[in-house]
Amino acid sequence: MTPRSSLISPAMSDYVLAHTEPPDEVMAALIAETAGMPEVSMQIAPDQAAFMALLVRSLNARRAIEIGTFTGLSALAVARALPEGGSLLCCDLNAEWTAIGRGYWEQAGVSDRIELRIGPAAQTLEALPAEPTYDFAFVDADKTGYAGYVDALYPRMQTNALILLDNTLRSGRVLGGSETSADDDAMIALNDQLISDGRWETVLLPIADGLTLLRKR
């Protein structure tokens, strides 16, 4: 949820961005508009958006779901990477923030691929059929809710599907040694739980603020 990585120096972050697929005009405009908001730290990093799009294309994912949309950058990246006939379900609480994304989704020509549901994500997930439907999921919402989202997504993901969890390194606070918040403590507990959870193949990458990949076994 950061405009650039919190784990490497600004100079290294600039180098990474210079050697990563750049955002096009529509995505760059969305990034720029969000940069003027007080909540800009909630936006994913551009290199993370590029990585997510690459994963969706490599998986040939057709049905994706997102928990936490903010102004829609991650949704734009995922929706563009979906094949013809693909779909993305976005779950968020804030209609004002997501309205910004809607305009850019339309500009990019992907609004017909995206369904946005405003309301508590836990309730949205509970209302979905508990059948293996989705190939790809991205979770970037309330950190104390991550464990519940992972459990709710499990029966709804196909075998070999990927779930991506954002902010799993919490700017390094997962190492301890400093005062931690409830969100930090929840992430520490989740990271420890996932590595011993036989349902998933787990990889935690130092991308942006930490990105965990879960492959459903």
trRosetta pair geometry for C-beta under 8 A, 3 or more apart (Angstrom, degrees):
i j d omega theta_ij theta_ji phi_ij phi_ji
1 41 6.0 52 130 143 94 65
1 42 4.8 -38 -170 -147 114 36
1 43 6.5 101 -166 50 58 20
1 44 6.2 -44 -96 -78 34 53
1 70 7.7 140 -135 -47 98 153
1 140 5.9 150 -69 -170 98 114
1 166 5.9 104 -35 142 81 132
1 167 5.5 -8 8 -59 102 121
1 208 7.8 121 17 156 32 131
1 209 6.5 -36 36 26 67 142
2 5 6.9 109 89 -113 127 14
2 6 5.3 125 -7 -38 175 101
2 41 5.7 -14 -106 -154 68 70
2 43 7.4 22 -177 75 6 64
2 44 7.6 16 43 -143 40 29
2 45 5.7 5 84 -58 72 96
2 208 5.7 162 50 -171 96 96
2 209 5.3 110 1 -39 120 114
3 31 7.4 110 -136 -164 100 99
3 35 6.6 65 -103 -103 148 91
3 40 6.1 -7 -42 156 120 106
3 41 7.4 -82 -10 -106 84 42
3 43 5.7 36 -76 81 72 112
3 45 6.1 87 162 -107 19 65
3 46 7.6 22 -170 -18 62 85
4 10 7.0 56 121 -122 154 68
4 13 4.4 63 -180 177 119 148
4 17 7.5 -61 -120 -46 101 129
4 45 5.5 93 -114 -126 23 113
4 46 7.9 -11 -91 20 64 89
4 208 7.8 -162 161 -125 23 73
5 8 4.9 27 102 32 135 93
5 12 7.8 -59 64 99 132 98
5 13 4.9 -164 36 -103 97 109
5 16 7.1 44 -7 44 132 156
5 45 6.0 25 -55 -97 58 165
5 47 7.4 -23 -44 48 102 131
5 206 7.9 59 -156 151 128 80
5 207 7.2 -104 -104 -175 112 38
5 208 5.1 -125 -102 -115 69 31
5 209 7.3 177 -147 -53 55 51
6 169 8.0 -176 75 90 108 111
6 171 4.6 -64 138 -109 143 82
6 172 7.7 -133 124 -12 104 89
6 208 7.2 39 10 168 80 53
6 209 4.9 32 26 -96 119 86
7 169 6.5 20 -76 102 130 152
7 171 7.5 -158 -70 -133 72 43
7 172 6.8 141 -110 -54 84 95
7 206 5.2 -132 118 -176 161 103
7 208 7.7 85 10 123 107 17
7 209 7.0 154 -29 -114 101 38
7 210 7.4 108 -48 -49 139 72
8 12 4.2 -96 159 90 119 129
8 13 5.5 153 88 -57 104 78
8 16 7.3 95 77 -21 153 135
8 206 7.9 104 -41 143 99 115
9 12 4.6 92 55 10 82 101
9 13 6.8 -142 95 -7 42 87
10 13 5.4 -54 -145 36 33 115
10 14 6.3 36 156 -21 66 102
11 14 5.8 -51 -151 33 31 111
11 15 6.6 33 149 -20 63 104
12 15 5.4 -50 -150 34 37 115
12 16 6.4 41 150 -22 67 101
13 16 5.6 -50 -150 33 33 113
13 17 6.4 30 154 -15 65 106
14 17 5.8 -56 -148 39 32 110
14 18 6.2 33 153 -22 65 108
15 18 5.7 -57 -147 36 30 112
15 19 6.5 2 160 3 64 112
16 19 6.4 -80 -152 50 26 93
16 20 6.0 21 155 -22 68 121
16 47 5.4 -12 137 -86 113 158
17 20 5.7 -64 -136 37 31 112
17 22 7.6 69 172 -104 81 79
17 46 6.1 56 -125 78 109 122
17 47 5.8 -112 -90 -55 67 106
20 46 7.4 141 97 119 132 93
20 47 4.7 61 84 -119 178 90
20 50 5.1 143 165 68 111 162
20 51 8.0 -46 -151 -48 128 80
21 50 4.5 161 61 -145 99 128
21 53 7.8 -98 83 71 144 130
21 54 7.7 151 13 -58 140 109
22 28 7.9 12 159 -69 95 114
22 46 7.7 2 -147 163 51 133
23 27 3.6 -127 -166 100 109 119
23 28 4.6 151 104 -59 116 73
23 31 6.3 124 60 -13 174 137
23 46 5.6 -91 -34 -144 115 117
23 49 7.1 30 -85 88 105 140
23 50 7.8 -116 -65 -63 68 98
24 27 5.4 87 49 20 65 102
24 28 6.7 -125 102 -7 28 97
25 28 5.7 -58 -140 39 26 112
25 29 6.2 29 159 -22 63 106
26 29 5.9 -55 -151 33 28 111
26 30 6.7 27 152 -16 62 105
26 76 7.4 -156 123 -166 110 140
26 104 5.7 135 175 -162 96 91
26 107 4.9 174 -127 112 120 118
26 108 4.7 158 129 -74 163 90
27 30 5.7 -54 -151 36 35 112
27 31 6.4 37 151 -20 67 104
27 46 7.8 111 146 -130 119 97
27 49 7.2 159 -163 136 134 154
27 73 7.0 86 -152 -140 87 86
27 76 6.1 169 -101 122 89 139
27 77 7.4 71 -119 -72 132 80
27 104 7.6 101 -92 179 40 131
27 108 7.7 59 -53 -87 75 131
28 31 5.6 -51 -148 36 33 114
28 32 6.3 34 153 -20 65 106
29 32 5.6 -53 -146 37 32 112
29 33 6.4 31 156 -19 65 104
29 104 6.9 -179 87 -111 102 114
29 107 7.9 -36 65 97 139 164
30 33 5.9 -52 -145 35 31 108
30 34 6.3 26 158 -14 64 109
30 71 6.6 168 -175 130 98 112
30 72 6.7 -94 -158 82 140 94
30 73 5.7 164 124 -88 127 84
30 76 6.5 153 25 -8 171 162
30 100 7.5 125 -141 146 87 100
30 101 7.2 55 -143 -112 129 61
30 104 4.4 32 -77 -106 120 165
31 34 6.0 -62 -149 41 27 108
31 35 6.3 38 151 -34 63 105
31 43 7.2 132 -130 166 67 150
31 46 6.4 8 -105 -77 149 107
31 73 6.6 73 -78 -107 74 133
32 35 5.5 -47 -150 21 32 119
32 36 7.5 28 155 -17 58 99
33 36 6.3 -60 -169 28 36 108
33 37 7.7 38 141 -27 63 103
33 71 7.3 -164 96 177 104 150
33 100 6.5 -172 121 -168 134 124
34 37 5.5 -49 -163 17 49 119
34 40 5.7 126 145 -121 80 79
34 43 4.9 102 142 -72 145 146
34 70 7.6 60 -134 143 133 115
34 71 4.7 -168 -92 51 116 157
34 73 6.9 -63 -11 -41 160 121
34 100 7.3 128 -77 135 84 149
35 40 5.4 56 -131 -127 35 138
35 43 7.9 -68 -70 28 57 157
36 40 7.5 127 36 -70 17 122
37 40 5.2 145 69 -59 78 75
37 71 7.4 167 3 -48 157 141
39 42 4.8 -8 160 8 96 122
39 70 7.4 -158 127 -145 122 111
39 97 7.5 -55 77 -104 148 130
40 43 5.7 -38 -171 10 57 115
42 70 4.8 173 128 -111 114 140
42 140 8.0 124 -175 150 77 111
43 70 6.1 -160 -87 123 60 152
43 71 6.6 -24 -94 38 104 110
43 73 5.7 63 -156 13 97 143
44 48 4.6 -113 171 86 108 130
44 49 5.7 131 102 -57 120 84
44 52 7.8 12 148 -12 160 140
44 73 5.8 -153 44 93 94 121
44 74 5.1 82 5 -65 142 102
44 140 6.7 -73 -66 -116 106 165
44 166 6.7 -97 -101 -125 104 144
44 208 6.5 -44 -162 -117 74 165
45 48 4.4 93 62 3 85 107
45 49 7.2 -147 96 -8 46 82
45 207 7.6 -152 57 161 131 81
45 208 4.1 -170 11 -103 128 110
46 49 5.5 -49 -150 31 37 114
46 50 6.6 36 153 -17 66 102
47 50 5.6 -49 -150 36 37 113
47 51 6.4 40 150 -21 65 104
47 207 7.0 -138 111 -161 106 100
47 208 7.1 -179 71 -59 95 89
48 51 5.5 -52 -147 36 34 113
48 52 6.3 36 154 -20 66 104
48 74 8.0 -35 118 -99 105 96
48 166 7.7 70 -178 -119 150 107
48 207 5.6 129 -96 149 89 113
48 208 4.5 -8 -55 -35 132 134
48 211 6.5 168 -132 -67 112 143
49 52 5.8 -54 -148 35 30 111
49 53 6.5 30 154 -18 63 105
49 73 5.8 -78 -93 153 136 102
49 74 6.3 -134 -107 -99 86 54
49 76 7.7 2 -156 77 127 91
49 77 4.0 -158 -169 -72 89 151
50 53 5.8 -55 -150 35 32 111
50 54 6.5 34 152 -20 64 105
50 77 7.2 -109 -65 -142 28 129
51 54 5.7 -54 -151 34 32 113
51 55 6.5 33 152 -20 65 104
51 207 6.3 -46 18 -157 169 157
51 211 7.6 113 100 94 145 172
52 55 5.7 -53 -150 34 33 112
52 56 6.5 33 154 -19 66 104
52 74 6.5 6 75 -148 171 85
52 77 5.2 78 80 121 114 131
52 78 6.0 -55 142 -73 117 83
52 81 7.6 -161 122 5 71 154
52 138 6.6 21 -140 -90 136 137
52 164 6.6 -105 -111 20 101 172
53 56 5.8 -53 -148 35 33 111
53 57 6.4 29 155 -15 65 106
53 77 4.6 -108 -57 178 102 90
53 78 6.8 -139 -91 -83 64 35
53 80 6.4 -15 -127 78 121 102
53 81 4.1 178 -154 -60 73 132
54 57 5.9 -58 -150 39 30 108
54 58 6.1 28 155 -19 66 111
54 81 7.6 -102 -38 -124 17 143
55 58 5.7 -58 -143 39 29 110
55 59 6.1 24 159 -15 66 110
55 136 7.2 138 121 -127 105 128
55 162 6.4 -86 168 74 127 163
55 164 7.6 117 80 -56 165 132
56 59 6.0 -60 -146 41 26 107
56 61 4.9 -78 -153 37 72 121
56 64 6.7 -21 -123 -74 119 144
56 77 8.0 149 8 134 138 79
56 78 5.5 144 -65 -142 156 68
56 81 3.8 101 84 112 125 133
56 82 6.4 -61 163 -67 129 59
56 136 5.6 6 -107 -88 84 175
57 60 7.3 20 -179 -74 35 46
57 81 4.8 -102 -48 -165 84 103
59 135 5.8 153 143 157 128 117
59 136 6.1 141 75 -65 157 113
59 161 7.9 72 -164 -130 142 51
59 162 6.5 -120 -81 7 150 118
60 83 6.7 14 -159 -27 73 129
60 135 7.9 -84 93 177 54 160
61 64 5.6 65 142 -64 133 99
61 81 7.8 42 53 115 104 103
61 82 6.6 -71 94 -110 85 78
61 86 7.0 79 113 -139 69 131
61 135 3.6 -178 -134 100 87 128
61 136 4.1 -2 -134 -15 162 120
61 161 7.8 87 -114 -133 108 84
61 162 8.0 -85 -75 36 133 100
62 82 6.7 95 -136 -157 34 98
62 83 6.3 -40 -103 44 78 104
62 85 6.9 -16 -154 105 107 90
62 86 4.7 -137 -154 -110 52 85
62 87 7.4 27 153 22 67 70
62 135 6.0 91 33 -1 62 139
63 86 6.8 -155 -67 -156 40 73
63 87 5.6 2 -118 61 72 88
63 88 7.9 167 -162 -82 44 39
63 89 8.0 18 -176 -5 86 99
63 133 5.8 -76 112 150 152 81
63 134 5.0 -114 112 -115 98 56
63 135 5.7 115 55 6 67 89
63 136 7.7 167 92 33 44 76
64 78 5.3 -144 120 169 163 129
64 79 8.0 -139 57 -77 133 54
64 82 6.6 -124 1 -81 121 120
64 86 7.3 32 1 172 98 110
64 87 7.3 -169 34 98 68 48
64 88 4.6 -15 74 -110 101 80
64 89 7.4 -171 98 26 52 66
64 134 6.3 93 -119 -157 23 103
64 135 6.6 -54 -75 62 67 81
64 136 4.2 -24 -111 76 97 100
64 137 6.7 173 -163 -81 68 40
64 138 7.5 21 177 -2 111 94
65 88 7.1 168 -87 -160 28 59
65 89 4.6 -12 -115 63 80 100
65 90 7.9 177 -160 -77 51 30
65 91 7.3 22 -179 -8 93 108
65 134 5.0 -52 -3 -116 109 153
65 136 7.6 167 26 94 58 57
65 137 4.8 -11 67 -112 89 88
65 138 7.8 -171 96 29 49 62
65 153 7.3 -171 79 -123 135 108
65 156 7.6 8 5 125 157 128
66 69 5.8 89 117 -83 125 83
66 74 6.3 152 -139 111 140 116
66 75 5.8 -122 26 -86 166 86
66 78 6.8 177 -60 30 125 159
66 88 6.4 22 -7 179 109 105
66 89 7.1 -177 26 91 68 52
66 90 4.8 -10 64 -114 111 69
66 91 6.6 -174 92 25 59 72
66 137 7.1 174 -82 -159 37 58
66 138 4.7 -6 -118 62 82 98
66 139 7.8 -178 -159 -77 49 35
66 140 7.6 -19 -171 27 92 95
67 91 5.1 -15 -115 65 58 116
67 121 4.7 76 -142 -155 99 154
67 125 7.7 -5 -91 -56 120 120
67 137 7.3 26 -5 -180 96 102
67 138 7.2 -162 31 97 66 53
67 139 4.5 4 57 -120 115 71
67 140 7.0 154 88 33 68 48
67 141 4.8 -75 139 -14 91 131
67 149 5.3 -141 61 -145 178 142
68 91 7.3 -5 -24 85 36 77
68 92 6.2 92 -129 -101 26 85
68 121 7.3 -42 -42 -56 66 149
68 138 7.9 -106 61 120 89 86
68 139 6.6 75 20 -170 115 44
68 140 4.0 -137 92 83 132 65
68 141 3.3 -159 -58 -67 118 77
68 142 7.9 -179 -80 -6 123 53
68 166 7.8 -117 82 37 140 130
69 72 5.8 14 168 -85 99 58
69 74 7.1 -139 -137 59 53 102
69 75 5.4 15 -142 -35 101 128
69 90 4.5 52 -80 -175 136 121
69 91 7.2 161 -27 65 104 32
69 92 4.1 -82 27 -51 103 134
69 97 7.5 152 94 112 85 107
69 98 5.3 46 96 -103 129 104
69 101 6.3 -93 154 8 111 167
69 116 7.0 -31 -24 -128 174 104
70 73 7.3 -20 82 18 112 88
70 74 7.7 79 40 14 104 104
70 92 7.2 -158 -33 -125 30 139
70 94 7.7 23 -117 58 38 128
70 97 5.4 -77 -167 159 43 134
70 98 7.6 138 109 -75 13 66
70 101 7.6 111 98 -49 53 128
70 140 7.5 -54 -13 111 113 120
71 97 5.4 -96 -71 -179 65 85
71 98 7.3 -160 -115 -95 30 30
71 100 4.4 -32 -143 86 96 127
71 101 5.0 159 168 -55 44 89
72 75 4.7 -59 -154 48 70 117
72 76 5.6 77 145 -30 88 97
72 90 7.8 -5 -113 -134 81 162
72 98 6.3 103 -56 -142 102 59
72 100 6.6 -164 13 93 114 78
72 101 1.9 124 -27 -130 143 126
72 102 7.1 -167 -68 -33 159 39
72 104 6.1 160 97 58 132 117
72 105 6.3 -95 179 -44 143 103
73 76 5.7 -53 -149 32 30 112
73 77 6.5 29 154 -17 64 104
73 101 7.5 -112 -29 -110 43 106
74 77 5.7 -53 -149 36 34 112
74 78 6.2 27 156 -14 67 108
74 138 5.8 -153 165 125 135 158
74 140 6.6 139 -13 19 165 146
75 78 5.9 -58 -143 41 30 106
75 79 5.8 27 161 -19 68 112
75 88 6.1 149 -151 132 84 146
75 90 5.2 -4 -103 -87 135 134
75 101 6.1 60 55 -178 130 141
75 105 6.9 -35 117 -84 114 120
75 114 6.0 67 174 -124 120 136
76 79 6.0 -56 -137 39 24 107
76 80 6.3 25 163 -19 61 110
76 101 7.0 -143 -42 -156 101 96
76 104 6.0 -38 -87 120 139 115
76 105 6.1 -138 -94 -88 85 72
76 108 5.9 116 -150 7 103 165
76 110 6.9 133 -138 58 60 141
77 80 6.3 -62 -152 35 23 109
77 81 6.6 13 156 -14 60 113
78 81 5.9 -68 -154 39 31 108
78 82 6.8 41 151 -36 66 98
78 88 5.5 117 111 -107 117 143
78 136 7.0 -175 -148 116 119 135
78 138 6.7 -133 -64 -7 145 137
79 82 5.8 -43 -154 13 36 116
79 86 7.7 171 -147 103 54 111
79 88 4.9 -95 -84 7 86 143
79 105 6.7 30 62 -135 163 102
79 108 7.6 109 92 104 118 133
79 110 4.0 117 132 162 123 138
79 113 4.7 142 -156 90 103 127
79 114 5.3 -42 -95 -60 142 105
80 108 6.3 -73 -79 165 110 133
80 110 5.7 -90 -72 -66 62 151
82 86 2.9 -147 170 97 117 149
82 87 7.2 169 -178 -6 161 18
82 88 6.6 -143 -37 -42 147 100
82 110 7.9 117 42 -148 108 118
82 113 5.8 159 67 -170 141 145
83 86 5.0 113 53 -33 57 116
86 113 5.9 23 91 -148 76 121
87 113 5.6 -158 -113 -168 45 67
87 114 7.7 162 -162 -83 63 26
87 115 6.8 17 -177 -3 108 104
88 113 5.8 50 14 136 92 92
88 114 5.0 -21 71 -107 102 71
88 115 7.2 -180 90 27 51 67
89 115 5.1 -19 -112 69 67 103
89 117 6.8 5 -174 1 93 112
90 98 7.2 151 128 -136 135 129
90 114 6.0 13 -8 -169 117 101
90 115 6.9 178 24 87 74 48
90 116 4.7 -21 70 -108 110 70
90 117 7.0 170 85 25 56 66
91 117 5.4 -16 -106 69 68 99
91 119 7.5 -63 -157 65 87 69
91 121 4.1 101 136 -113 134 90
91 124 4.7 -171 -121 68 126 159
91 125 7.4 -19 -80 -46 168 82
91 141 7.9 -31 98 -70 98 146
92 97 7.2 -113 161 78 144 111
92 98 5.2 152 72 -59 147 130
92 116 7.0 -29 29 -162 104 98
92 117 7.9 141 28 80 58 53
92 118 6.3 -32 80 -112 72 63
92 121 7.6 21 -76 -66 25 101
92 141 7.9 -160 -112 -103 64 111
93 118 6.7 83 -147 -164 21 73
93 119 6.9 19 -109 -165 61 5
93 120 6.8 31 -91 -81 102 45
93 121 7.8 -78 -48 -29 85 82
94 97 4.2 40 112 21 125 109
94 98 6.2 146 92 -10 71 91
94 118 7.6 -131 53 -137 14 103
95 98 6.0 -63 -140 47 31 105
95 99 6.1 46 157 -37 65 103
95 118 5.1 7 -73 -115 91 152
96 99 5.8 -48 -153 19 27 116
96 100 7.8 32 148 -20 55 93
97 100 6.1 -48 -172 19 41 111
97 101 7.4 33 141 -10 66 103
98 101 5.2 -49 -158 35 51 116
98 102 6.5 63 145 -32 72 95
98 116 5.8 143 168 -160 141 144
98 118 7.1 -152 38 -86 150 101
99 102 5.4 -40 -150 20 38 119
99 103 7.4 42 155 -19 61 95
100 103 6.4 -57 -169 26 34 109
100 104 7.3 17 147 -4 65 108
101 104 5.8 -67 -155 43 41 105
101 105 6.0 44 151 -25 76 105
102 105 5.6 -53 -146 33 31 114
102 106 6.5 32 155 -19 64 103
102 111 6.8 61 -161 -121 68 117
102 116 7.3 -74 -81 -10 102 155
103 106 5.9 -56 -156 33 30 111
103 107 6.6 31 149 -18 64 105
104 107 5.3 -47 -145 35 40 115
104 108 6.2 33 156 -14 68 107
105 108 5.9 -62 -147 43 29 106
105 110 5.3 -93 -164 76 79 85
105 111 4.3 109 125 -81 104 77
105 114 5.6 -68 -156 27 150 148
106 109 7.6 40 180 -71 32 30
106 111 4.6 11 -81 -35 62 139
108 111 7.9 130 62 -33 81 74
110 113 4.9 -46 -175 32 79 118
110 114 6.4 65 132 -19 88 108
111 114 5.9 -69 -148 41 39 105
117 124 5.1 132 108 -121 140 134
119 123 5.9 -73 138 72 115 123
119 124 5.9 137 81 -53 104 101
120 123 4.5 76 79 9 100 107
120 124 7.0 -173 94 -9 51 85
121 124 5.3 -54 -146 38 39 114
121 125 6.1 39 156 -20 71 104
121 141 6.0 -72 0 -105 152 176
121 145 7.3 111 63 145 117 147
121 149 6.6 4 120 -103 128 111
122 125 5.9 -54 -148 37 28 110
122 126 6.3 30 153 -21 63 108
122 145 6.8 -115 -56 -156 110 124
122 148 6.1 -9 -108 133 114 132
122 149 7.4 -102 -86 -80 73 72
122 152 6.8 -179 -137 -45 65 162
123 126 5.6 -52 -144 35 32 113
123 127 6.5 31 156 -20 64 107
124 127 5.9 -62 -154 35 29 110
124 128 7.0 35 149 -29 63 101
125 128 5.7 -51 -157 19 38 114
125 149 7.0 176 -47 -132 162 66
125 152 4.1 62 142 149 142 137
125 153 6.9 -72 -141 -66 132 63
125 156 7.3 -134 -158 -1 89 156
126 152 6.8 -70 -65 -140 62 128
128 133 7.5 -118 170 32 119 147
128 156 5.9 40 113 -115 129 144
129 133 6.9 101 74 -40 101 134
129 156 7.5 130 89 -113 59 97
130 155 4.5 8 -173 114 89 136
130 156 6.3 -89 -137 -66 43 82
131 155 7.3 -5 -56 147 11 91
131 156 6.7 44 64 -118 38 61
132 155 7.0 -102 -65 170 67 49
132 156 6.7 152 -108 -170 33 20
132 157 6.1 -23 -138 98 79 26
132 158 4.4 102 167 -93 109 54
132 159 7.0 2 -156 -18 153 65
132 161 7.7 -173 -163 -13 97 136
133 156 5.5 -30 32 -172 96 78
133 157 7.8 -55 52 -91 55 23
133 158 7.2 -137 58 -46 11 88
134 137 5.8 64 133 -57 142 96
134 153 7.5 -63 58 -161 138 94
134 156 5.7 35 13 137 108 89
134 157 5.3 -51 72 -106 91 60
134 158 6.7 -155 76 -5 37 84
134 161 6.1 93 107 -153 70 152
135 157 7.7 117 -102 -154 13 76
135 158 5.8 -12 -92 34 60 122
135 161 5.0 -150 -152 -117 33 97
135 162 7.6 18 152 27 61 74
136 161 6.4 -140 -60 -164 36 90
136 162 5.5 5 -118 63 70 90
136 163 7.9 155 -165 -87 41 38
136 164 7.8 7 -172 -3 84 101
137 153 5.4 61 -131 -152 179 144
137 157 6.5 -82 -12 -91 125 116
137 161 7.3 55 -3 153 93 116
137 162 7.2 -162 34 104 66 55
137 163 4.4 -13 68 -115 108 77
137 164 7.0 -173 95 26 56 66
138 163 7.7 174 -79 -162 26 56
138 164 4.8 -10 -113 64 71 105
138 166 7.2 41 -178 -31 89 107
139 146 6.1 114 140 -128 140 83
139 149 5.2 133 -125 119 137 147
139 150 7.4 -68 -27 -64 165 73
139 153 7.8 -109 -59 -32 123 151
139 163 6.6 20 -8 180 110 101
139 164 7.0 -177 25 90 69 54
139 165 5.0 -13 64 -111 110 66
139 166 6.6 -157 92 13 57 81
140 166 3.9 19 -99 31 94 140
140 167 7.0 108 -134 -1 79 106
141 145 6.1 -44 104 70 110 126
141 146 7.7 164 64 -76 83 69
141 149 7.1 127 48 -60 124 155
142 145 4.3 64 84 9 101 115
142 146 7.8 -145 98 -37 57 68
142 183 7.8 -120 -174 -108 61 104
143 146 5.8 -17 -162 -21 45 114
143 167 6.7 -88 -93 100 113 128
143 170 7.9 62 -131 -89 156 111
143 182 8.0 149 81 111 110 72
143 183 3.8 82 56 -151 141 91
143 184 7.8 33 127 -45 157 27
143 186 5.1 138 131 78 93 127
143 187 5.6 -46 -174 -53 123 99
144 182 6.0 -8 -72 139 124 105
144 183 6.3 -92 -40 -99 81 59
144 186 4.4 -145 -103 -78 59 163
145 148 5.3 -61 -166 47 66 113
145 149 5.7 67 138 -28 88 104
146 149 5.6 -59 -147 36 33 111
146 150 6.3 33 157 -21 69 103
146 165 6.1 67 -153 -144 126 123
146 186 6.7 133 29 143 107 114
146 187 7.2 59 26 -97 152 69
146 190 5.4 1 94 -105 125 165
147 150 5.9 -52 -150 33 30 111
147 151 6.6 27 153 -14 63 107
147 186 7.3 -124 -14 -174 108 97
147 189 7.6 -35 -60 106 136 105
147 190 5.3 -142 -69 -102 92 105
147 193 7.1 35 -117 65 115 155
148 151 5.8 -56 -148 39 33 110
148 152 6.1 28 156 -16 67 109
149 152 5.7 -58 -144 41 31 108
149 153 6.0 29 157 -20 66 110
150 153 5.9 -58 -144 37 27 109
150 154 6.7 47 154 -45 61 94
150 163 6.6 128 -122 132 80 162
150 165 7.5 -17 -75 -77 112 127
150 190 7.7 140 -3 -154 145 117
150 194 7.6 -98 -159 -95 167 109
150 214 7.1 78 -138 11 113 173
151 154 5.8 -34 -154 0 32 118
152 155 8.0 -66 -176 32 33 89
152 156 7.3 3 145 7 63 124
153 156 5.5 -89 -157 54 44 105
153 157 5.6 42 154 -33 87 111
153 163 5.9 106 117 -99 151 137
154 157 6.3 -63 -147 25 24 108
154 199 6.1 -12 -137 164 128 150
154 216 7.0 146 -144 -115 66 117
157 161 4.0 -146 -178 73 100 143
157 163 6.6 -74 -89 -50 155 103
157 216 4.8 164 111 -38 123 151
158 161 4.5 113 57 -41 71 115
158 216 7.1 155 94 65 36 140
159 216 5.8 -125 -128 107 36 106
159 217 7.3 -32 -145 126 86 25
160 215 6.2 -13 -147 -171 44 102
160 216 6.4 -62 -5 67 14 81
161 215 7.4 160 80 -149 34 56
161 216 5.0 18 51 19 81 120
162 213 5.9 -32 -156 -161 110 92
162 214 6.7 136 -158 73 55 53
162 215 5.7 -28 -96 -94 71 66
162 216 7.9 -136 -72 -1 25 80
163 200 7.8 -63 40 -122 113 129
163 213 7.6 146 77 -159 49 43
163 214 4.3 -12 57 59 97 110
163 216 7.5 78 -10 -44 99 91
164 211 6.0 -13 -166 -173 102 99
164 212 7.1 151 -156 78 48 52
164 213 5.9 -17 -101 -100 72 64
164 214 7.7 -163 -72 21 28 77
165 168 5.3 74 109 -60 106 120
165 190 7.8 -146 176 136 161 138
165 211 7.1 155 75 -159 52 48
165 212 4.2 -7 53 56 106 105
165 214 7.1 53 -14 -12 106 110
166 208 7.3 -26 -150 91 92 136
166 209 7.0 56 172 66 79 101
166 210 7.6 116 -176 86 40 68
166 211 6.2 -14 -110 -108 54 76
167 170 6.2 62 168 -77 85 57
167 187 7.1 -97 122 -104 85 147
167 208 8.0 -62 -74 116 54 108
167 209 4.6 1 -113 103 61 123
167 210 6.0 45 -177 62 17 96
168 174 7.5 21 152 -57 57 151
168 187 5.9 179 -143 -164 51 115
168 190 7.6 -107 -133 93 97 116
168 191 6.1 125 -178 -81 104 108
168 204 5.9 -122 109 -138 137 107
168 209 7.7 137 30 117 44 75
168 210 3.9 -127 65 132 67 117
168 211 6.6 141 21 -90 110 10
168 212 4.4 67 -30 -24 168 108
169 172 6.2 11 156 -66 100 36
169 174 5.6 -101 -151 10 47 128
169 204 7.5 127 -62 172 92 116
169 206 6.6 44 -46 -119 159 70
169 209 5.8 -156 57 163 91 56
169 210 2.8 159 -4 -55 90 132
170 173 4.3 -72 118 51 111 99
170 174 5.2 123 40 -39 110 85
170 180 7.9 46 138 -139 150 100
170 183 7.1 161 -117 120 124 95
170 184 4.9 127 178 -115 160 80
170 187 5.3 155 -40 67 126 155
170 188 7.9 -55 17 -49 146 79
170 209 6.9 64 -75 168 17 107
170 210 6.9 -25 -7 22 47 142
171 209 6.1 -32 -57 -141 62 104
172 175 5.7 -23 175 9 73 116
173 176 7.7 74 176 -66 55 22
173 178 6.1 -90 -127 68 86 114
173 180 5.5 141 166 -109 118 91
173 181 7.9 32 139 17 160 81
173 184 4.6 -62 117 -132 128 132
174 184 6.9 -155 -76 -164 55 85
174 187 6.1 -87 -91 111 107 110
174 188 5.2 166 -140 -89 77 81
174 191 6.3 44 -153 11 138 158
174 210 7.6 77 -6 -79 140 167
176 180 7.2 -52 -114 -41 56 130
176 188 7.6 72 -60 -115 88 146
180 184 3.7 -127 -166 93 100 138
180 185 5.4 122 125 -53 125 79
180 188 7.4 -2 -167 -18 160 135
181 184 4.8 105 48 5 68 100
181 185 7.1 -132 97 -2 39 87
182 185 5.7 -54 -145 39 33 111
182 186 6.2 36 154 -22 65 105
183 186 5.7 -54 -148 35 30 112
183 187 6.5 26 155 -17 64 106
184 187 5.9 -61 -152 36 30 108
184 188 6.4 32 153 -21 66 105
185 188 5.7 -49 -146 33 33 113
185 189 6.4 31 155 -16 64 106
186 189 5.9 -58 -151 39 30 110
186 190 6.2 28 153 -19 66 109
187 190 5.5 -53 -142 38 33 111
187 191 6.2 37 158 -21 67 104
188 191 6.0 -53 -148 34 27 110
188 192 6.6 23 155 -14 61 109
189 192 5.9 -60 -152 39 30 110
189 193 6.2 28 153 -20 66 110
190 193 5.6 -58 -145 38 32 111
190 194 6.1 31 160 -24 68 107
191 194 6.1 -53 -142 31 27 109
191 195 6.9 25 162 -21 60 105
191 204 6.7 32 -138 -83 108 150
191 212 7.3 -153 -108 -81 83 145
192 195 6.5 -58 -154 28 27 108
192 196 7.5 -4 158 8 59 108
193 196 6.7 -86 -165 49 32 91
193 197 6.0 42 147 -45 73 112
194 197 5.1 -51 -141 18 38 121
194 200 6.3 -37 -166 69 89 141
194 202 5.0 133 142 -110 104 152
194 212 6.9 53 106 -180 166 147
194 214 6.8 -95 -161 -93 126 116
195 202 5.6 -124 -99 76 53 147
197 200 5.4 29 97 28 106 101
197 202 7.4 86 53 -41 95 132
198 217 7.1 -55 157 23 65 153
199 216 6.8 -29 159 -138 84 69
199 217 6.1 -158 -177 27 34 104
200 214 4.3 -39 -153 -159 134 99
200 215 6.4 129 -162 61 70 45
200 216 6.5 -44 -104 -97 69 42
200 217 6.6 -150 -95 -17 16 93
201 214 7.2 140 68 -159 49 47
201 215 4.2 -13 54 56 104 105
201 217 6.1 115 -27 -70 87 90
202 212 6.6 -15 -162 -171 92 104
202 213 7.3 153 -153 82 43 57
202 214 5.7 -8 -101 -104 74 72
202 215 8.0 -147 -63 23 34 71
203 212 7.1 161 86 -155 45 57
203 213 4.7 -4 60 55 95 103
204 210 6.5 -10 -174 -165 99 96
204 211 7.6 156 -158 81 53 39
204 212 4.8 -23 -103 -100 74 83
204 213 7.9 -167 -79 21 30 67
205 210 7.4 150 80 -154 49 47
205 211 5.0 -22 64 67 99 89
205 212 7.4 172 18 -88 70 31
205 213 6.8 38 -7 -9 111 104
206 210 6.5 -29 -119 -95 45 61
207 210 7.3 102 56 -125 55 11
207 211 4.3 -25 62 14 108 124
208 211 6.2 71 42 -41 102 107
